[in-house]
Amino acid sequence: MIHAAQLAHIEAVINQMTLFDRPADAVLSAYFREHPKLGAQDRHVIAETAFACLRRYTFATALIAPEKPTARKLALATLARIRHINLKEFGDSLAANEREWVTALKGKEVEASLALEAELPEWVLERLALNHDEIVELGQGLMRPAPLDLRVNTLKMKRDDALARLVADGIDAEATPFSPIGIRLKGKPAINRHALFKDGALEVQDEGSQLLGLLVGARRGEMVVDFCAGAGGKTLLLGAQMASSGRLYAFDVSEKRLANLKPRLARSGLSNVHPQLIAHENDIKVKRLAGKADRVLVDAPCSGLGTLRRNPDLKFRQTGQSVAELNEKQAAILESASRLVKTGGRLVYATCSLLPQENRDIVAAFLERHPDFELTPANRLLEDMRVALDTGDCLEMSPHRHNTDGFFAAIMTRRQG
Ligand SMILES: C[S@@+](CC[C@H](N)C(=O)[O-])C[C@H]1O[C@@H](n2cnc3c(N)ncnc32)[C@H](O)[C@@H]1O
């Protein structure tokens, strides 16, 4: 049953989210902070409906057309046609004219199109370089809910032991199919309250992100740079791979993101990580390390389109123009980061984008400019790690094929001089 008050909250949240001026999850958390009295059930209905609306926004607006998609109409269309709430379940939350409108909406058909089937805007469709069926499969994969994946901190525990402990505690969990250090949970238990999480033995990390981190191949005693470390999702993995030895630099231009790394670092037990705030990719702190690093990871700022399962608003917050601007940044960061790699060392360029323009194109242009770097096939490295996954010479994960977020990684080696 949908109550009038719930409907009003859903409308208010959709109203703010569809301004597309800040991340949808930030809108939702702020809203819940401003309405502390909302119960768990209300929060659940509000969140599920608002995110369903963003996921199927093209469909919802097509249903409402030619009328203007007001937040109220979007809320009603989402509930009636996407969440399949029947008229009875709306109780007395609808005005008489709304009841009529929803009744008509229940039988309304919309004209089929690729953008509608895949729920991807034209500017994304144009840039995907996929055929019709592949786009539909991808788009539908991006609409399915993402599982909750964990990474085991191998500094503290073995995966089998962590898995056994979770199962013993009544949590439905299984090993991830590809990552040797991953656990996939069924449902969404509050894992951050579990003792293993509090002790730093577990971290939340998508399986694709884990594989990408493992491809860096960081080893004990090495000098490794995580060039775009953010809040350290991959830094923590690299540090554990290095068994907390050697030196691991975590660079980022965002003070706030690096600050979020601190508590995670404390939990992880790592003592080899050196977070460094840099002003830009050519900062003097970067230049000091020229030619010294065994491995450099560039987890570049990108459109994030591979994470649409979690952030469906991104397809409306990014544009062809913003991607073009990101491309310049990506190339500049890769250029600067590559200077840190020593001869024989490894450079990994990665994104959570699905667009060739942010992935292969950046790498191809870089390799063209730098004959001293060569591509090391990802499939060969995965085989060496006994990971039964072959996506070709680069790592390319996608929701519909691998049930992970969309990820890209190219591994490059600096040739011996
Ligand atoms: C994809 S996110 C990194 C996510 C992180 N590696 C993780 O696994 O959680 C990209 C990061 O690049 C950072 N960034 C943007 N411009 C940068 C630059 N010029 N140099 C270094 N980092 C930069 C952003 O602040 C952001 O944290």
The ligand as an SDF file (V2000), in Angstrom:
LIG
                    3D

 27 29  0  0  0  0  0  0  0  0999 V2000
   37.6660    6.6240  -10.6460 C   0  0  0  0  0  0  0  0  0  0  0  0
   38.0640    7.6700   -9.3600 S   0  0  0  0  0  0  0  0  0  0  0  0
   39.1790    6.7120   -8.4190 C   0  0  0  0  0  0  0  0  0  0  0  0
   38.5650    5.6120   -7.6000 C   0  0  0  0  0  0  0  0  0  0  0  0
   39.5550    4.9010   -6.7060 C   0  0  0  0  0  0  0  0  0  0  0  0
   40.7440    4.4900   -7.4070 N   0  0  0  0  0  0  0  0  0  0  0  0
   38.9400    3.7020   -6.0440 C   0  0  0  0  0  0  0  0  0  0  0  0
   39.2520    2.5540   -6.4110 O   0  0  0  0  0  0  0  0  0  0  0  0
   38.1170    3.8910   -5.1290 O   0  0  0  0  0  0  0  0  0  0  0  0
   39.0920    8.8650  -10.1130 C   0  0  0  0  0  0  0  0  0  0  0  0
   39.8400    9.7500   -9.1530 C   0  0  0  0  0  0  0  0  0  0  0  0
   40.7300   10.5800   -9.9140 O   0  0  0  0  0  0  0  0  0  0  0  0
   40.9110   11.7590   -9.1870 C   0  0  0  0  0  0  0  0  0  0  0  0
   41.5420   12.7550  -10.0840 N   0  0  0  0  0  0  0  0  0  0  0  0
   40.9520   13.6400  -10.9140 C   0  0  0  0  0  0  0  0  0  0  0  0
   41.8910   14.3740  -11.5610 N   0  0  0  0  0  0  0  0  0  0  0  0
   43.0970   13.9250  -11.1380 C   0  0  0  0  0  0  0  0  0  0  0  0
   44.4400   14.2870  -11.4500 C   0  0  0  0  0  0  0  0  0  0  0  0
   44.7140   15.2560  -12.3090 N   0  0  0  0  0  0  0  0  0  0  0  0
   45.4330   13.6160  -10.8420 N   0  0  0  0  0  0  0  0  0  0  0  0
   45.1480   12.6210   -9.9390 C   0  0  0  0  0  0  0  0  0  0  0  0
   43.8990   12.2430   -9.6040 N   0  0  0  0  0  0  0  0  0  0  0  0
   42.8860   12.8840  -10.1970 C   0  0  0  0  0  0  0  0  0  0  0  0
   39.5220   12.0860   -8.6990 C   0  0  0  0  0  0  0  0  0  0  0  0
   39.5750   12.9610   -7.5910 O   0  0  0  0  0  0  0  0  0  0  0  0
   38.9900   10.6970   -8.3390 C   0  0  0  0  0  0  0  0  0  0  0  0
   39.1740   10.4150   -6.9820 O   0  0  0  0  0  0  0  0  0  0  0  0
  1  2  1  0
  2  3  1  0
  2 10  1  0
  3  4  1  0
  4  5  1  0
  5  6  1  0
  5  7  1  0
  7  8  2  0
  7  9  1  0
 10 11  1  0
 11 12  1  0
 11 26  1  0
 12 13  1  0
 13 14  1  0
 13 24  1  0
 14 15  1  0
 14 23  1  0
 15 16  2  0
 16 17  1  0
 17 18  1  0
 17 23  2  0
 18 19  1  0
 18 20  2  0
 20 21  1  0
 21 22  2  0
 22 23  1  0
 24 25  1  0
 24 26  1  0
 26 27  1  0
M  CHG  2   2   1   9  -1
M  END
$$$$
